[in-house]
Amino acid sequence: MNAYFYFMNTLNKYIIIIITSFLVASCNQKKSDFESNNQIAEEVTNEKNIHPFTTSIEEKHGAQIWNTKEAVKLDLIVEFGGNTLIDGTLSMLTSTGKTRIDQKDSLNTVAIFDGENSFVSPAASSFAGARFHLLTWPYFLAAPFKLNDPGTELEETGNKDMFGREVPSAKLTFESGIGDTPDDWYVLFKHEENGVLKALAYIVTFGKSTEKASEDPHAVVYNDFQTIEGVTLSKTWDFYGWTDDSGFGDEQIGKVTISNIEFVSASEIDFNVPEDNREEELPSS
């Protein structure tokens, strides 16, 4: 699932830092500042090569506003196979270029992706798969805003079945050499009425061959949408098995829940790696 690592390679292109020289009390000035931020975001959006399929997705999710934000923090619970893999706080640059997970465990485990490498602290922590977690959940969160990044290739695939409904779909692939796993692919499902990104089918080539990954594709379905400061995000992600022939499986295999979402400045997040750490290398396939 780590085609998202290529998003780290585009860090500098999609972080927009809005600088104001001082705070003012005037309501008119605040309105002016907001309009200025939106204008900058719109200019950046217009510079990208936007595929028509994703136009409504970016609009409905508030991509222009997301691109004016530096970072986001939220509480994150990841459950698969009856086990809770993560229960903590995810902090990340909106570019996904750097990410941090603070686990609520007895060791106060911290996992950090610094833009190139991933680390776990303390080194004695049993937290496994840090690089996967540090890249996966930030990508699924930011997916509506990353569909036109450099290196992406999008092909519309007509309507596909989604739990008995025919919804518009497209396949997202990546150019060779992009990120940890450029052989990853995603099938996008767009809500037929409101245009939000409703689901993603995908393969996980992280640590395995493309052939092996293609034998077991999955899908995430986005539910419980909430708008925070003009940005619409899903707070509940349900995971299923999926195949192109049979569609979504009947049994839910995993769940991610996010809450307490807030946009913050990048300086509020500590991406420095503690001295007591171990580095997690990229697994081989």
Stockholm file with secondary structure:
# STOCKHOLM 1.0

chainA/1-285         MNAYFYFMNTLNKYIIIIITSFLVASCNQKKSDFESNNQIAEEVTNEKNIHPFTTSIEEKHGAQIWNTKEAVKLDLIVEFGGNTLIDGTLSMLTSTGKTRIDQKDSLNTVAIFDGENSFVSPAASSFAGARFHLLTWPYFLAAPFKLNDPGTELEETGNKDMFGREVPSAKLTFESGIGDTPDDWYVLFKHEENGVLKALAYIVTFGKSTEKASEDPHAVVYNDFQTIEGVTLSKTWDFYGWTDDSGFGDEQIGKVTISNIEFVSASEIDFNVPEDNREEELPSS
#=GR chainA/1-285 SS CGGGHHHHHTHHHHCCCCCCSCCCCCHHHHHHHHHHHHHHHHHHHHHSCCCHHHHHHHHHHTHHHHTTCCEEEEEEEEEETTEEEEEEEEEEETTSSSEEEEECSTTCCEEEECSSCEEEESTTCCCCCHHHHHHHHHHHHHGGGSTTSTTEEEEEEEEEEETTEEEEEEEEEECTTCSSCTTCCEEEEECTTTCCEEEEEECCCTTSCHHHHHTSCEEEEEEEEEEETTEEEEEEEEEEEEETTTEEEEEEEEEEEEEEEEEECGGGSCCCCCSSCEEECCCCC
#=GC SS_cons         CGGGHHHHHTHHHHCCCCCCSCCCCCHHHHHHHHHHHHHHHHHHHHHSCCCHHHHHHHHHHTHHHHTTCCEEEEEEEEEETTEEEEEEEEEEETTSSSEEEEECSTTCCEEEECSSCEEEESTTCCCCCHHHHHHHHHHHHHGGGSTTSTTEEEEEEEEEEETTEEEEEEEEEECTTCSSCTTCCEEEEECTTTCCEEEEEECCCTTSCHHHHHTSCEEEEEEEEEEETTEEEEEEEEEEEEETTTEEEEEEEEEEEEEEEEEECGGGSCCCCCSSCEEECCCCC
//
